[in-house]
Amino acid sequence: IYDWTSGFHPGSMWNLYGLTKNEDWKNKAIQYTELLDTLQYWEGTHDLGFMIGDSYGNALKYWDNDDYKKVMVQAAKSLSARFKPKAGIIQSWESNDRWKCPVIIDNMMNLEMLFEATKISGDSTFYNIAVTHANTTIKNHFRDDYSSYHLLDYDPETGNILKRNTAQGYKDESAWARGQAWGLYGFTVMFRETKETIYLNQANHIADFIINHKNLPEDKVPYWDYDAPVTKETPRDASAAAITASALYELSLYVDGDLKELYLTSANTIIETLSNEPYLAEVGTNEGFLLKHSTGHLPMDSEIDVPLNYADYYFLEALLRQRNMIK
């Protein structure tokens, strides 16, 4: 349960329940969600938003459960223990020989749980930490073209930037595909929760970078890094595409006119692509996963051209959002 991806499987069960209203999926979702109960007290990761928010948090969309609400608030307290007030960030990975206080763009995805905890508890501490982290990320994490570094190393006492790296991408100055999707999704959530236009503008700029990138294939499923050399063997990342589609469906709710049409068209293209060969697996294949052709951590030779449970999670979430928008 301590793997950062442990919340995506129960989250997928909740998404399937949302899509089908089949009680079997709800029962499975409850079973897998409650296996993660003890994570609410774990201060050893920044990924509690993925782990608890995508399991217990999704459950609360369908089930008004006071015990689950308590888990969400306790998890927010545990995540908040990683906040470094002098630097204005939530620390991601632990300090090591390479980095003093590393913060990755993925961390934007864990802020949604903090907002939910404020709604449940009335404690604005969580809200304020989320806003502070997002503001620091806007200030430091992005380049002039609104692409994002994967990792910044901070001095936690001064807030000074010690290093800018892209650990899971092609090189430090490249745009790792999933990292761009995390940023798009994260700042879309920030606008939803605060209604501050700085976050809407940031999400729009990131969307522009992704949709109009010269290396984005016509089917809208990106290569694992937007700056990686492209050959017939260059891996795609279906997970980045699924995250992007889900984010674009929501972002389309907050804009009008041509921009709205662009976001919907792009998201629909991604979902159409992922819903067919070569990305959608045949039943009984692909170890039971829905999607093929995702890339986890290519520089470490890990999870290259494989199914990943978070690709399935965001694909299902995007389908759910698409259906709700059609309704």
C-alpha positions in Angstrom: 0.0 0.0 0.0 3.0 2.3 0.4 3.6 2.6 -3.4 2.6 6.0 -4.7 0.1 4.3 -7.1 -1.9 2.4 -4.5 -4.9 4.8 -4.7 -5.5 4.4 -8.4 -7.0 0.9 -8.3 -9.7 1.8 -5.8 -10.1 5.1 -7.6 -10.8 3.2 -10.8 -13.4 1.1 -9.1 -15.2 4.3 -8.0 -14.9 5.7 -11.5 -16.4 2.5 -12.9 -19.2 2.8 -10.3 -19.8 6.3 -11.5 -19.9 5.2 -15.1 -22.2 2.2 -14.6 -24.0 2.6 -11.2 -23.4 -1.1 -10.8 -23.2 -1.9 -7.1 -20.6 -4.6 -7.7 -18.1 -1.9 -8.6 -19.0 0.1 -5.4 -18.5 -3.0 -3.3 -15.1 -3.6 -4.9 -14.3 0.1 -4.4 -15.1 -0.1 -0.7 -13.0 -3.2 -0.3 -9.9 -1.7 -2.0 -10.3 1.7 -0.5 -10.4 0.5 3.1 -7.2 -1.5 2.6 -5.4 2.0 2.5 -6.8 3.1 5.9 -3.5 3.3 7.7 -2.0 5.6 5.1 -3.8 8.5 6.6 -1.2 8.7 9.3 1.9 8.4 7.0 4.0 11.6 6.8 6.7 9.9 4.7 5.3 10.9 1.3 3.8 13.8 -0.6 1.7 11.4 -2.6 -1.2 11.1 -0.1 -3.4 13.0 -2.5 -3.0 10.2 -5.1 -3.2 7.5 -2.4 -6.1 8.8 -0.2 -7.6 11.5 -2.4 -8.2 9.2 -5.3 -9.6 6.4 -3.1 -11.4 7.9 -0.1 -11.9 11.2 -1.9 -13.6 9.6 -4.9 -15.8 7.6 -2.5 -17.2 10.8 -1.0 -18.5 11.8 -4.4 -21.0 8.9 -4.2 -21.2 8.1 -0.5 -21.7 10.6 2.4 -19.5 8.6 4.9 -18.3 10.4 8.0 -15.5 7.9 8.7 -14.1 8.5 5.2 -14.2 12.3 5.8 -12.1 11.8 8.9 -9.6 9.8 6.9 -9.4 12.7 4.4 -8.7 15.3 7.1 -6.1 13.1 8.9 -4.4 12.5 5.6 -4.3 16.3 4.9 -2.7 16.8 8.4 -0.1 14.2 7.5 0.6 15.8 4.1 0.8 19.2 5.8 3.6 18.0 8.0 5.8 18.1 4.9 5.1 21.8 4.3 8.2 24.0 4.6 6.8 27.5 5.4 10.0 29.4 4.8 10.3 28.1 1.3 6.5 28.0 0.7 6.4 24.4 -0.6 5.4 20.9 0.3 8.6 18.7 0.2 8.2 15.8 -2.3 11.0 13.3 -1.9 13.3 12.9 1.1 16.6 14.7 1.3 19.4 12.7 -0.2 23.0 13.1 -1.6 21.7 14.7 -4.7 18.9 17.0 -3.4 18.3 18.9 -0.2 14.6 19.5 -0.5 13.2 18.2 -3.8 9.8 19.4 -5.1 8.3 17.8 -8.2 5.6 19.1 -10.5 3.6 16.0 -9.6 3.0 17.5 -6.2 0.4 19.8 -7.7 -1.9 16.8 -7.9 -1.9 16.3 -4.1 -3.4 19.8 -3.4 -7.0 18.8 -4.2 -7.1 16.7 -1.1 -6.1 19.7 1.0 -9.0 21.7 -0.4 -11.4 18.9 0.4 -10.1 18.7 3.9 -10.8 22.4 4.5 -14.4 21.9 3.2 -14.9 18.9 5.6 -13.2 20.4 8.7 -13.5 24.1 8.2 -9.8 24.4 8.9 -8.3 26.9 6.4 -4.8 25.8 7.2 -5.0 23.1 4.5 -6.4 25.6 2.0 -3.6 28.1 2.7 -0.9 25.5 2.3 -2.3 24.5 -1.1 -2.4 28.1 -2.3 1.1 28.8 -1.0 2.6 25.7 -2.7 0.8 26.5 -6.0 2.0 30.1 -6.0 5.6 29.1 -5.3 5.3 26.5 -8.2 4.1 29.2 -10.6 6.9 31.4 -9.6 9.7 28.9 -9.9 8.8 25.8 -11.8 8.0 27.1 -15.3 10.0 28.3 -18.2 9.1 31.2 -20.5 7.2 28.9 -22.8 5.1 27.5 -19.9 6.8 24.1 -20.0 7.7 22.8 -16.6 10.8 21.4 -15.0 10.1 18.1 -13.3 12.1 18.8 -10.1 13.3 21.9 -8.2 15.7 21.6 -5.3 15.0 24.2 -2.6 16.8 25.4 0.4 14.0 24.9 2.9 15.3 27.7 5.2 15.6 30.4 2.6 13.5 29.3 -0.4 16.5 29.7 -2.7 16.5 27.4 -5.7 19.5 25.1 -5.6 18.9 23.0 -8.8 16.4 22.7 -11.6 16.2 19.2 -13.0 14.0 16.9 -15.1 14.7 13.6 -13.4 12.2 11.5 -15.4 12.6 13.3 -18.7 15.0 13.4 -21.6 17.2 16.1 -20.1 17.0 18.9 -17.5 15.8 21.5 -20.0 13.3 19.2 -21.7 9.5 18.9 -21.2 8.7 15.5 -19.7 5.2 14.7 -21.0 3.5 13.5 -17.9 4.9 16.4 -15.9 3.2 18.8 -18.3 0.0 16.9 -17.8 0.3 17.1 -14.0 0.8 20.8 -14.2 -2.3 21.3 -16.5 -4.5 19.2 -14.2 -3.2 20.8 -11.0 -3.7 24.4 -12.0 -7.1 23.6 -13.4 -8.0 22.3 -9.9 -6.5 25.4 -8.4 -8.9 27.6 -10.4 -11.9 25.4 -9.5 -11.2 25.7 -5.8 -10.1 29.4 -5.6 -11.6 31.1 -8.7 -8.3 33.1 -8.9 -7.6 33.9 -12.5 -3.9 33.5 -12.1 -4.5 29.7 -12.0 -6.8 29.8 -15.0 -4.3 31.7 -17.0 -1.5 29.2 -16.0 -3.7 26.3 -17.0 -4.5 27.9 -20.3 -0.8 28.6 -21.0 0.1 25.0 -20.2 -2.7 23.7 -22.4 -1.4 25.9 -25.3 2.1 24.4 -24.9 0.8 20.9 -25.0 -1.9 21.2 -27.8 0.3 23.2 -30.1 3.6 21.5 -29.6 5.4 20.7 -32.8 6.2 17.2 -31.6 2.7 16.2 -30.5 1.5 13.4 -32.8 -1.7 13.8 -34.7 -3.5 11.3 -32.5 -2.6 13.6 -29.5 -0.8 10.8 -27.5 2.6 12.4 -26.7 6.0 10.9 -26.9 7.3 10.3 -23.4 9.1 13.7 -23.5 8.2 16.5 -25.9 11.9 17.1 -26.6 13.1 13.5 -27.0 14.4 12.6 -30.4 11.6 11.0 -32.4 12.1 7.7 -34.2 9.9 4.7 -34.8 11.0 3.3 -31.5 10.4 6.4 -29.3 7.9 5.4 -26.6 4.5 7.1 -26.3 2.9 7.9 -23.0 -0.8 7.0 -22.9 -0.9 8.0 -19.2 0.1 11.6 -20.1 -2.6 11.6 -22.7 -5.3 10.4 -20.4 -4.4 12.9 -17.7 -4.4 15.7 -20.3 -7.8 14.7 -21.6 -9.4 14.6 -18.2 -7.9 18.0 -17.3 -9.0 19.5 -20.6 -12.6 18.4 -20.1 -12.7 20.3 -16.8 -10.8 23.3 -18.1 -13.3 23.6 -21.0 -15.9 24.4 -18.3 -14.1 27.6 -17.4 -13.5 29.1 -20.8 -15.7 30.1 -23.8 -15.7 30.4 -27.5 -12.8 29.1 -29.6 -10.8 28.1 -26.6 -13.6 25.9 -25.2 -14.0 24.3 -28.6 -10.2 23.7 -28.9 -10.1 22.0 -25.4 -13.1 19.8 -26.1 -11.9 18.8 -29.6 -8.4 17.9 -28.2 -9.8 15.9 -25.3 -12.3 14.1 -27.6 -9.4 13.2 -30.0 -7.4 11.8 -27.2 -10.3 9.7 -25.9 -11.1 8.4 -29.3 -7.5 7.4 -29.8 -7.2 5.7 -26.5 -10.5 3.9 -27.0 -9.2 2.0 -30.0 -6.2 0.0 -31.2 -3.3 0.2 -30.6 -4.0 1.7 -27.1 -7.1 -0.1 -25.8 -6.3 -3.7 -24.9 -8.6 -6.6 -25.9 -10.4 -8.2 -23.0 -8.3 -10.9 -21.4 -5.0 -9.4 -22.5 -2.5 -6.8 -21.2 -2.5 -8.3 -17.6 -6.1 -7.0 -17.2 -5.2 -3.3 -17.7 -7.3 -1.2 -20.1 -4.6 0.8 -21.8 -1.3 -0.1 -23.4 1.7 2.0 -24.3 2.5 4.1 -21.2 6.0 5.1 -20.0 6.9 5.3 -16.3 10.5 6.3 -15.9 12.5 5.8 -19.1 15.9 7.2 -17.8 15.9 4.5 -15.1 14.9 1.9 -17.7 11.7 1.4 -15.7 8.1 0.8 -17.0 8.7 1.5 -20.7 5.9 0.8 -23.1 3.7 -0.9 -20.5 0.2 -0.6 -18.9 0.1 1.6 -15.8 -2.8 1.8 -13.4 -2.9 5.6 -13.3 -3.3 5.6 -17.1 -6.4 3.5 -16.6 -7.6 5.7 -13.7 -7.4 9.0 -15.7 -8.9 7.4 -18.8 -11.9 6.3 -16.8 -12.1 9.7 -15.1 -12.0 11.4 -18.6 -14.8 9.1 -19.8 -16.9 10.0 -16.8 -16.3 13.7 -17.3 -17.1 13.4 -21.1 -20.3 11.6 -20.3 -21.4 14.1 -17.7 -20.7 17.0 -20.1 -22.8 15.3 -22.8 -25.6 14.9 -20.3 
